[in-house]
Amino acid sequence: MKQLYLGILVLFLSSCNQKEAATEKQEEEAFKMYEFSEMAGLMEQFYAENNKLKQQITNGDALGSFPSYFASIHTADLTTASDRDAFFNEQAQKFIEAEQLIFTDSLNRKEHFNAAIDACIACHQQKCLGPIPRIKKLYIQ
């Protein structure tokens, strides 16, 4: 009789351990942090840089030099690789050219800055709508 009770106890404990392991796995999966694609991370850097540029242009401050990492837009891995098409490449080039003009044409910085923001929005209207309201906040009025 003792062996029967011992057998039931072992089955009960092993079943609890399996449930506990499954629960731990579910909790681990639920708390996984979203990881940006290389392009999404780059876009976050662009946003931060453009927010800084907006303030510098508005205040009439010196800008320094064009950030070379902006060229990474042509090579960074996208969240959805198929989004890198002719339209994306064209918009990326327009964005880079507008950004470069901000640094080279001091008389028209505001216009070039807003043109760069226009390029962001034009691309996002076709590829990823989510960040558009946030991007629009970058415009210099």
C-alpha positions in Angstrom: 0.0 0.0 0.0 2.9 2.3 0.8 4.3 1.8 -2.7 0.9 2.8 -4.2 0.9 6.0 -2.2 4.6 6.6 -3.1 3.8 6.1 -6.8 0.9 8.5 -6.7 3.0 11.1 -4.9 5.8 10.8 -7.5 3.3 11.2 -10.4 1.8 14.2 -8.7 5.1 15.9 -8.1 6.4 15.2 -11.7 3.1 16.7 -13.1 3.6 19.8 -10.9 7.2 20.2 -12.2 6.0 20.0 -15.8 3.3 22.6 -15.2 5.8 24.8 -13.5 8.3 24.5 -16.4 5.5 25.3 -19.0 4.4 28.3 -17.0 8.0 29.6 -16.8 8.4 29.2 -20.5 5.1 31.1 -21.2 6.2 33.9 -18.8 9.6 34.1 -20.5 8.0 34.4 -24.0 5.5 37.0 -22.7 8.3 39.3 -21.5 10.6 39.1 -24.5 11.5 42.6 -25.6 10.7 43.7 -29.1 14.0 44.1 -31.0 14.3 46.8 -33.7 15.4 45.8 -37.1 18.6 47.5 -38.1 16.5 50.0 -40.2 14.0 50.7 -37.4 17.0 51.5 -35.1 18.4 53.7 -37.8 15.1 55.5 -38.2 15.1 56.2 -34.4 18.6 57.7 -34.8 17.3 59.8 -37.7 14.4 61.0 -35.6 16.7 62.0 -32.7 19.2 63.7 -35.1 16.4 65.6 -36.9 14.9 66.7 -33.6 18.3 68.1 -32.6 18.6 69.8 -36.1 15.2 71.3 -35.7 16.2 73.0 -32.5 19.6 74.2 -33.9 18.0 75.6 -37.1 15.2 77.3 -35.0 17.8 78.8 -32.7 20.1 79.8 -35.5 22.9 77.6 -34.2 25.8 76.1 -36.1 25.1 72.6 -37.3 28.4 71.0 -37.7 28.8 68.4 -40.5 26.4 66.0 -42.2 26.2 62.8 -40.2 27.8 60.1 -42.3 25.8 57.3 -40.8 22.7 58.6 -42.7 24.1 56.8 -45.7 23.3 53.5 -43.9 19.8 53.9 -45.1 20.9 52.3 -48.3 22.3 49.1 -46.6 20.5 48.7 -43.3 18.4 45.5 -42.9 14.7 46.3 -43.1 12.0 44.7 -40.9 10.5 43.4 -44.1 13.2 42.8 -46.7 10.9 43.0 -49.6 10.2 46.7 -48.8 13.6 47.6 -50.3 12.3 48.3 -53.8 12.8 51.0 -56.4 10.4 53.3 -54.5 12.2 52.9 -51.2 15.6 53.5 -52.9 14.3 56.6 -54.6 12.8 58.0 -51.4 16.0 57.2 -49.5 18.1 59.1 -52.0 15.7 62.1 -51.8 16.0 62.0 -48.0 19.8 61.9 -48.1 20.0 64.8 -50.7 17.6 67.0 -48.6 19.6 66.2 -45.4 22.9 67.1 -47.1 21.4 70.4 -48.3 20.6 71.4 -44.8 24.3 71.4 -44.0 25.5 73.0 -47.3 22.9 75.7 -48.0 22.7 77.8 -44.8 20.3 80.3 -46.4 17.6 77.7 -47.0 18.1 75.3 -44.1 14.4 75.4 -43.0 13.2 74.6 -46.5 15.7 71.8 -46.9 14.9 70.4 -43.4 11.2 70.3 -44.2 11.9 68.7 -47.6 13.8 66.0 -45.7 10.7 65.5 -43.5 8.5 65.4 -46.6 10.7 62.6 -48.0 10.3 60.6 -44.8 6.5 61.0 -44.9 6.3 60.2 -48.6 8.0 56.9 -48.0 6.1 56.1 -44.9 2.8 56.7 -46.6 3.7 53.7 -48.9 5.7 51.5 -46.5 4.8 52.0 -42.9 2.1 54.4 -41.7 2.7 54.1 -38.0 5.3 56.8 -37.4 3.8 59.5 -39.6 2.2 61.5 -36.8 5.5 61.5 -34.9 7.5 62.5 -38.0 5.1 65.4 -38.7 6.0 66.9 -35.3 9.5 67.5 -36.8 8.4 70.2 -39.3 9.7 73.7 -38.7 6.7 76.1 -38.9 
